[in-house]
Amino acid sequence: MVDVSQHDMVPDHSVVDDEELDGVLEEYDIKSTDLPKIKRTDPALPDDAEVGDVIKIVRDSRTTDTATIYRLVVE
């Protein structure tokens, strides 16, 4: 079987630690449930991601060097 998470076109996905998450939520004045969602079954997620975790996705960007987005893991 192919490991989709290792494909060149899939951006880096990582689980956000509590300290970084607190900073992000405070900066945008939101709750984690306000973040866009990503399903736990998404093949690009790290193996240690669990429902309720927040995932940091770092993508290449044409207008900036990289773009960082956050997603809440749901069932």
Biopython code that builds the backbone (N, CA, C, O; Angstrom):
import numpy as np
from Bio.PDB.StructureBuilder import StructureBuilder

atoms = [
    (1, "MET", "N", (0.839, -1.174, 0.000)),
    (1, "MET", "CA", (0.000, 0.000, 0.000)),
    (1, "MET", "C", (0.891, 1.247, 0.000)),
    (1, "MET", "O", (1.981, 1.233, 0.571)),
    (2, "VAL", "N", (0.436, 2.297, -0.626)),
    (2, "VAL", "CA", (1.185, 3.541, -0.744)),
    (2, "VAL", "C", (0.946, 4.409, 0.483)),
    (2, "VAL", "O", (-0.189, 4.540, 0.941)),
    (3, "ASP", "N", (2.012, 5.004, 1.018)),
    (3, "ASP", "CA", (1.902, 5.930, 2.152)),
    (3, "ASP", "C", (1.727, 7.332, 1.586)),
    (3, "ASP", "O", (2.700, 7.984, 1.206)),
    (4, "VAL", "N", (0.474, 7.793, 1.534)),
    (4, "VAL", "CA", (0.146, 9.082, 0.939)),
    (4, "VAL", "C", (0.877, 10.218, 1.628)),
    (4, "VAL", "O", (1.256, 11.189, 0.973)),
    (5, "SER", "N", (1.085, 10.120, 2.929)),
    (5, "SER", "CA", (1.712, 11.216, 3.675)),
    (5, "SER", "C", (3.151, 11.483, 3.229)),
    (5, "SER", "O", (3.701, 12.540, 3.536)),
    (6, "GLN", "N", (3.758, 10.555, 2.521)),
    (6, "GLN", "CA", (5.138, 10.725, 2.064)),
    (6, "GLN", "C", (5.227, 11.263, 0.638)),
    (6, "GLN", "O", (6.329, 11.436, 0.118)),
    (7, "HIS", "N", (4.092, 11.530, 0.001)),
    (7, "HIS", "CA", (4.084, 12.033, -1.367)),
    (7, "HIS", "C", (4.593, 13.475, -1.403)),
    (7, "HIS", "O", (4.357, 14.241, -0.468)),
    (8, "ASP", "N", (5.285, 13.841, -2.470)),
    (8, "ASP", "CA", (5.867, 15.184, -2.621)),
    (8, "ASP", "C", (4.825, 16.295, -2.571)),
    (8, "ASP", "O", (5.131, 17.400, -2.123)),
    (9, "MET", "N", (3.611, 16.028, -3.018)),
    (9, "MET", "CA", (2.568, 17.054, -3.095)),
    (9, "MET", "C", (1.822, 17.264, -1.775)),
    (9, "MET", "O", (1.048, 18.214, -1.656)),
    (10, "VAL", "N", (2.037, 16.403, -0.791)),
    (10, "VAL", "CA", (1.352, 16.515, 0.493)),
    (10, "VAL", "C", (2.190, 17.400, 1.420)),
    (10, "VAL", "O", (3.349, 17.088, 1.692)),
    (11, "PRO", "N", (1.606, 18.508, 1.908)),
    (11, "PRO", "CA", (2.365, 19.393, 2.797)),
    (11, "PRO", "C", (2.622, 18.730, 4.154)),
    (11, "PRO", "O", (1.984, 17.736, 4.500)),
    (12, "ASP", "N", (3.560, 19.291, 4.911)),
    (12, "ASP", "CA", (3.882, 18.755, 6.233)),
    (12, "ASP", "C", (2.706, 18.937, 7.184)),
    (12, "ASP", "O", (2.143, 20.027, 7.294)),
    (13, "HIS", "N", (2.341, 17.849, 7.874)),
    (13, "HIS", "CA", (1.288, 17.858, 8.890)),
    (13, "HIS", "C", (1.936, 17.483, 10.215)),
    (13, "HIS", "O", (2.698, 16.518, 10.275)),
    (14, "SER", "N", (1.647, 18.229, 11.278)),
    (14, "SER", "CA", (2.174, 17.878, 12.592)),
    (14, "SER", "C", (1.162, 18.257, 13.663)),
    (14, "SER", "O", (0.393, 19.206, 13.506)),
    (15, "VAL", "N", (1.178, 17.499, 14.753)),
    (15, "VAL", "CA", (0.291, 17.772, 15.880)),
    (15, "VAL", "C", (0.856, 18.961, 16.651)),
    (15, "VAL", "O", (2.049, 19.007, 16.951)),
    (16, "VAL", "N", (-0.016, 19.927, 16.970)),
    (16, "VAL", "CA", (0.390, 21.138, 17.670)),
    (16, "VAL", "C", (0.422, 20.860, 19.172)),
    (16, "VAL", "O", (-0.520, 20.282, 19.717)),
    (17, "ASP", "N", (1.515, 21.274, 19.852)),
    (17, "ASP", "CA", (1.565, 21.104, 21.308)),
    (17, "ASP", "C", (0.706, 22.174, 21.973)),
    (17, "ASP", "O", (0.346, 23.171, 21.348)),
    (18, "ASP", "N", (0.380, 21.959, 23.246)),
    (18, "ASP", "CA", (-0.542, 22.838, 23.970)),
    (18, "ASP", "C", (-0.071, 24.285, 24.033)),
    (18, "ASP", "O", (-0.882, 25.204, 23.919)),
    (19, "GLU", "N", (1.216, 24.496, 24.213)),
    (19, "GLU", "CA", (1.754, 25.853, 24.325)),
    (19, "GLU", "C", (1.572, 26.626, 23.014)),
    (19, "GLU", "O", (1.130, 27.775, 23.026)),
    (20, "GLU", "N", (1.911, 26.002, 21.896)),
    (20, "GLU", "CA", (1.752, 26.659, 20.600)),
    (20, "GLU", "C", (0.274, 26.895, 20.301)),
    (20, "GLU", "O", (-0.094, 27.947, 19.778)),
    (21, "LEU", "N", (-0.572, 25.918, 20.631)),
    (21, "LEU", "CA", (-2.003, 26.055, 20.400)),
    (21, "LEU", "C", (-2.579, 27.238, 21.169)),
    (21, "LEU", "O", (-3.369, 28.011, 20.627)),
    (22, "ASP", "N", (-2.185, 27.378, 22.427)),
    (22, "ASP", "CA", (-2.665, 28.509, 23.233)),
    (22, "ASP", "C", (-2.302, 29.836, 22.572)),
    (22, "ASP", "O", (-3.115, 30.760, 22.550)),
    (23, "GLY", "N", (-1.102, 29.936, 22.042)),
    (23, "GLY", "CA", (-0.662, 31.153, 21.377)),
    (23, "GLY", "C", (-1.465, 31.456, 20.121)),
    (23, "GLY", "O", (-1.827, 32.607, 19.875)),
    (24, "VAL", "N", (-1.744, 30.434, 19.332)),
    (24, "VAL", "CA", (-2.513, 30.607, 18.090)),
    (24, "VAL", "C", (-3.940, 31.035, 18.412)),
    (24, "VAL", "O", (-4.460, 31.975, 17.810)),
    (25, "LEU", "N", (-4.572, 30.346, 19.360)),
    (25, "LEU", "CA", (-5.954, 30.663, 19.711)),
    (25, "LEU", "C", (-6.067, 32.067, 20.293)),
    (25, "LEU", "O", (-7.033, 32.782, 20.027)),
    (26, "GLU", "N", (-5.080, 32.453, 21.085)),
    (26, "GLU", "CA", (-5.082, 33.799, 21.666)),
    (26, "GLU", "C", (-4.870, 34.863, 20.577)),
    (26, "GLU", "O", (-5.523, 35.907, 20.582)),
    (27, "GLU", "N", (-3.961, 34.587, 19.660)),
    (27, "GLU", "CA", (-3.670, 35.555, 18.588)),
    (27, "GLU", "C", (-4.911, 35.858, 17.750)),
    (27, "GLU", "O", (-5.154, 37.009, 17.385)),
    (28, "TYR", "N", (-5.689, 34.827, 17.449)),
    (28, "TYR", "CA", (-6.872, 35.012, 16.609)),
    (28, "TYR", "C", (-8.159, 35.176, 17.417)),
    (28, "TYR", "O", (-9.228, 35.377, 16.842)),
    (29, "ASP", "N", (-8.063, 35.092, 18.732)),
    (29, "ASP", "CA", (-9.212, 35.239, 19.632)),
    (29, "ASP", "C", (-10.340, 34.274, 19.248)),
    (29, "ASP", "O", (-11.484, 34.675, 19.032)),
    (30, "ILE", "N", (-9.975, 32.981, 19.171)),
    (30, "ILE", "CA", (-10.934, 31.935, 18.817)),
    (30, "ILE", "C", (-10.781, 30.755, 19.760)),
    (30, "ILE", "O", (-9.849, 30.707, 20.562)),
    (31, "LYS", "N", (-11.709, 29.794, 19.658)),
    (31, "LYS", "CA", (-11.600, 28.513, 20.363)),
    (31, "LYS", "C", (-11.177, 27.470, 19.331)),
    (31, "LYS", "O", (-11.337, 27.682, 18.129)),
    (32, "SER", "N", (-10.644, 26.355, 19.794)),
    (32, "SER", "CA", (-10.197, 25.331, 18.851)),
    (32, "SER", "C", (-11.355, 24.813, 18.001)),
    (32, "SER", "O", (-11.141, 24.390, 16.865)),
    (33, "THR", "N", (-12.567, 24.839, 18.529)),
    (33, "THR", "CA", (-13.724, 24.366, 17.756)),
    (33, "THR", "C", (-14.089, 25.321, 16.618)),
    (33, "THR", "O", (-14.871, 24.961, 15.739)),
    (34, "ASP", "N", (-13.531, 26.528, 16.626)),
    (34, "ASP", "CA", (-13.764, 27.481, 15.537)),
    (34, "ASP", "C", (-12.867, 27.212, 14.329)),
    (34, "ASP", "O", (-13.103, 27.752, 13.248)),
    (35, "LEU", "N", (-11.853, 26.389, 14.508)),
    (35, "LEU", "CA", (-10.926, 26.087, 13.417)),
    (35, "LEU", "C", (-11.603, 25.217, 12.357)),
    (35, "LEU", "O", (-12.550, 24.491, 12.662)),
    (36, "PRO", "N", (-11.121, 25.287, 11.115)),
    (36, "PRO", "CA", (-11.599, 24.345, 10.092)),
    (36, "PRO", "C", (-11.291, 22.913, 10.546)),
    (36, "PRO", "O", (-10.376, 22.692, 11.340)),
    (37, "LYS", "N", (-12.043, 21.963, 10.049)),
    (37, "LYS", "CA", (-11.935, 20.576, 10.497)),
    (37, "LYS", "C", (-11.170, 19.724, 9.490)),
    (37, "LYS", "O", (-11.082, 20.050, 8.306)),
    (38, "ILE", "N", (-10.614, 18.611, 10.004)),
    (38, "ILE", "CA", (-10.002, 17.580, 9.166)),
    (38, "ILE", "C", (-10.382, 16.236, 9.783)),
    (38, "ILE", "O", (-10.305, 16.065, 11.000)),
    (39, "LYS", "N", (-10.789, 15.294, 8.955)),
    (39, "LYS", "CA", (-11.228, 13.993, 9.462)),
    (39, "LYS", "C", (-10.036, 13.152, 9.934)),
    (39, "LYS", "O", (-8.948, 13.210, 9.361)),
    (40, "ARG", "N", (-10.267, 12.386, 10.971)),
    (40, "ARG", "CA", (-9.237, 11.501, 11.524)),
    (40, "ARG", "C", (-8.780, 10.488, 10.486)),
    (40, "ARG", "O", (-7.653, 9.999, 10.551)),
    (41, "THR", "N", (-9.633, 10.176, 9.543)),
    (41, "THR", "CA", (-9.304, 9.178, 8.516)),
    (41, "THR", "C", (-8.495, 9.751, 7.361)),
    (41, "THR", "O", (-8.139, 9.016, 6.440)),
    (42, "ASP", "N", (-8.195, 11.052, 7.389)),
    (42, "ASP", "CA", (-7.403, 11.662, 6.324)),
    (42, "ASP", "C", (-6.033, 10.991, 6.285)),
    (42, "ASP", "O", (-5.339, 10.963, 7.301)),
    (43, "PRO", "N", (-5.631, 10.456, 5.147)),
    (43, "PRO", "CA", (-4.372, 9.715, 5.080)),
    (43, "PRO", "C", (-3.120, 10.558, 5.318)),
    (43, "PRO", "O", (-2.057, 10.001, 5.594)),
    (44, "ALA", "N", (-3.217, 11.880, 5.218)),
    (44, "ALA", "CA", (-2.042, 12.737, 5.410)),
    (44, "ALA", "C", (-1.750, 13.011, 6.880)),
    (44, "ALA", "O", (-0.676, 13.517, 7.207)),
    (45, "LEU", "N", (-2.690, 12.685, 7.777)),
    (45, "LEU", "CA", (-2.475, 12.959, 9.205)),
    (45, "LEU", "C", (-1.366, 12.093, 9.784)),
    (45, "LEU", "O", (-1.173, 10.956, 9.355)),
    (46, "PRO", "N", (-0.636, 12.630, 10.758)),
    (46, "PRO", "CA", (0.364, 11.808, 11.451)),
    (46, "PRO", "C", (-0.337, 10.668, 12.201)),
    (46, "PRO", "O", (-1.494, 10.801, 12.601)),
    (47, "ASP", "N", (0.359, 9.569, 12.384)),
    (47, "ASP", "CA", (-0.222, 8.402, 13.065)),
    (47, "ASP", "C", (-0.645, 8.704, 14.493)),
    (47, "ASP", "O", (-1.586, 8.089, 14.994)),
    (48, "ASP", "N", (0.031, 9.642, 15.165)),
    (48, "ASP", "CA", (-0.284, 9.928, 16.560)),
    (48, "ASP", "C", (-1.413, 10.945, 16.735)),
    (48, "ASP", "O", (-1.740, 11.304, 17.866)),
    (49, "ALA", "N", (-2.015, 11.417, 15.637)),
    (49, "ALA", "CA", (-3.109, 12.395, 15.726)),
    (49, "ALA", "C", (-4.381, 11.708, 16.226)),
    (49, "ALA", "O", (-4.747, 10.626, 15.766)),
    (50, "GLU", "N", (-5.038, 12.363, 17.175)),
    (50, "GLU", "CA", (-6.276, 11.829, 17.739)),
    (50, "GLU", "C", (-7.376, 12.879, 17.602)),
    (50, "GLU", "O", (-7.097, 14.062, 17.406)),
    (51, "VAL", "N", (-8.622, 12.436, 17.706)),
    (51, "VAL", "CA", (-9.754, 13.353, 17.664)),
    (51, "VAL", "C", (-9.579, 14.396, 18.763)),
    (51, "VAL", "O", (-9.296, 14.047, 19.909)),
    (52, "GLY", "N", (-9.746, 15.673, 18.421)),
    (52, "GLY", "CA", (-9.570, 16.766, 19.370)),
    (52, "GLY", "C", (-8.216, 17.448, 19.254)),
    (52, "GLY", "O", (-8.046, 18.559, 19.756)),
    (53, "ASP", "N", (-7.250, 16.810, 18.604)),
    (53, "ASP", "CA", (-5.944, 17.429, 18.392)),
    (53, "ASP", "C", (-6.057, 18.520, 17.323)),
    (53, "ASP", "O", (-6.976, 18.509, 16.504)),
    (54, "VAL", "N", (-5.127, 19.442, 17.344)),
    (54, "VAL", "CA", (-5.034, 20.455, 16.297)),
    (54, "VAL", "C", (-3.786, 20.150, 15.479)),
    (54, "VAL", "O", (-2.710, 19.894, 16.018)),
    (55, "ILE", "N", (-3.962, 20.186, 14.160)),
    (55, "ILE", "CA", (-2.890, 19.865, 13.229)),
    (55, "ILE", "C", (-2.387, 21.144, 12.574)),
    (55, "ILE", "O", (-3.173, 21.988, 12.143)),
    (56, "LYS", "N", (-1.076, 21.274, 12.505)),
    (56, "LYS", "CA", (-0.439, 22.397, 11.819)),
    (56, "LYS", "C", (-0.004, 21.897, 10.446)),
    (56, "LYS", "O", (0.701, 20.894, 10.330)),
    (57, "ILE", "N", (-0.436, 22.611, 9.409)),
    (57, "ILE", "CA", (-0.096, 22.237, 8.043)),
    (57, "ILE", "C", (0.708, 23.384, 7.430)),
    (57, "ILE", "O", (0.242, 24.522, 7.382)),
    (58, "VAL", "N", (1.907, 23.078, 6.969)),
    (58, "VAL", "CA", (2.780, 24.092, 6.374)),
    (58, "VAL", "C", (2.881, 23.794, 4.888)),
    (58, "VAL", "O", (3.417, 22.766, 4.473)),
    (59, "ARG", "N", (2.348, 24.730, 4.090)),
    (59, "ARG", "CA", (2.310, 24.570, 2.636)),
    (59, "ARG", "C", (3.233, 25.582, 1.965)),
    (59, "ARG", "O", (3.512, 26.648, 2.514)),
    (60, "ASP", "N", (3.699, 25.232, 0.772)),
    (60, "ASP", "CA", (4.393, 26.201, -0.063)),
    (60, "ASP", "C", (3.367, 27.215, -0.545)),
    (60, "ASP", "O", (2.197, 26.885, -0.738)),
    (61, "SER", "N", (3.811, 28.442, -0.736)),
    (61, "SER", "CA", (2.909, 29.495, -1.171)),
    (61, "SER", "C", (3.551, 30.308, -2.284)),
    (61, "SER", "O", (4.758, 30.547, -2.273)),
    (62, "ARG", "N", (2.735, 30.732, -3.245)),
    (62, "ARG", "CA", (3.259, 31.563, -4.336)),
    (62, "ARG", "C", (3.503, 32.996, -3.877)),
    (62, "ARG", "O", (4.393, 33.669, -4.398)),
    (63, "THR", "N", (2.722, 33.469, -2.909)),
    (63, "THR", "CA", (2.833, 34.861, -2.482)),
    (63, "THR", "C", (3.755, 35.056, -1.285)),
    (63, "THR", "O", (4.339, 36.127, -1.119)),
    (64, "THR", "N", (3.886, 34.039, -0.461)),
    (64, "THR", "CA", (4.844, 34.065, 0.638)),
    (64, "THR", "C", (5.663, 32.792, 0.540)),
    (64, "THR", "O", (5.336, 31.912, -0.257)),
    (65, "ASP", "N", (6.686, 32.678, 1.307)),
    (65, "ASP", "CA", (7.523, 31.478, 1.244)),
    (65, "ASP", "C", (6.722, 30.241, 1.630)),
    (65, "ASP", "O", (6.713, 29.239, 0.915)),
    (66, "THR", "N", (6.050, 30.331, 2.776)),
    (66, "THR", "CA", (5.200, 29.230, 3.245)),
    (66, "THR", "C", (3.921, 29.804, 3.845)),
    (66, "THR", "O", (3.873, 30.964, 4.253)),
    (67, "ALA", "N", (2.893, 28.973, 3.889)),
    (67, "ALA", "CA", (1.623, 29.344, 4.512)),
    (67, "ALA", "C", (1.318, 28.296, 5.577)),
    (67, "ALA", "O", (1.368, 27.097, 5.302)),
    (68, "THR", "N", (1.004, 28.742, 6.789)),
    (68, "THR", "CA", (0.691, 27.829, 7.879)),
    (68, "THR", "C", (-0.796, 27.906, 8.178)),
    (68, "THR", "O", (-1.349, 28.989, 8.371)),
    (69, "ILE", "N", (-1.437, 26.744, 8.215)),
    (69, "ILE", "CA", (-2.852, 26.668, 8.543)),
    (69, "ILE", "C", (-3.038, 25.640, 9.644)),
    (69, "ILE", "O", (-2.180, 24.783, 9.853)),
    (70, "TYR", "N", (-4.158, 25.725, 10.347)),
    (70, "TYR", "CA", (-4.445, 24.832, 11.455)),
    (70, "TYR", "C", (-5.791, 24.173, 11.216)),
    (70, "TYR", "O", (-6.711, 24.808, 10.700)),
    (71, "ARG", "N", (-5.916, 22.899, 11.589)),
    (71, "ARG", "CA", (-7.145, 22.138, 11.460)),
    (71, "ARG", "C", (-7.406, 21.357, 12.746)),
    (71, "ARG", "O", (-6.473, 20.862, 13.378)),
    (72, "LEU", "N", (-8.662, 21.251, 13.125)),
    (72, "LEU", "CA", (-9.084, 20.450, 14.270)),
    (72, "LEU", "C", (-9.445, 19.063, 13.777)),
    (72, "LEU", "O", (-10.206, 18.929, 12.819)),
    (73, "VAL", "N", (-8.910, 18.020, 14.420)),
    (73, "VAL", "CA", (-9.189, 16.649, 14.027)),
    (73, "VAL", "C", (-10.554, 16.229, 14.577)),
    (73, "VAL", "O", (-10.810, 16.339, 15.776)),
    (74, "VAL", "N", (-11.421, 15.750, 13.692)),
    (74, "VAL", "CA", (-12.750, 15.268, 14.073)),
    (74, "VAL", "C", (-12.923, 13.837, 13.582)),
    (74, "VAL", "O", (-12.129, 13.344, 12.780)),
    (75, "GLU", "N", (-13.981, 13.167, 14.077)),
    (75, "GLU", "CA", (-14.247, 11.785, 13.648)),
    (75, "GLU", "C", (-14.691, 11.758, 12.275)),
    (75, "GLU", "O", (-14.963, 10.686, 11.735)),
]
sb = StructureBuilder()
sb.init_structure("model")
sb.init_model(0)
sb.init_chain("A")
sb.init_seg("    ")
for serial, (resi, resn, name, xyz) in enumerate(atoms, 1):
    if name == "N":
        sb.init_residue(resn, " ", resi, " ")
    sb.init_atom(name, np.array(xyz, "f"), 0.0, 1.0, " ", f" {name:<3s}", serial, name[0])
structure = sb.get_structure()
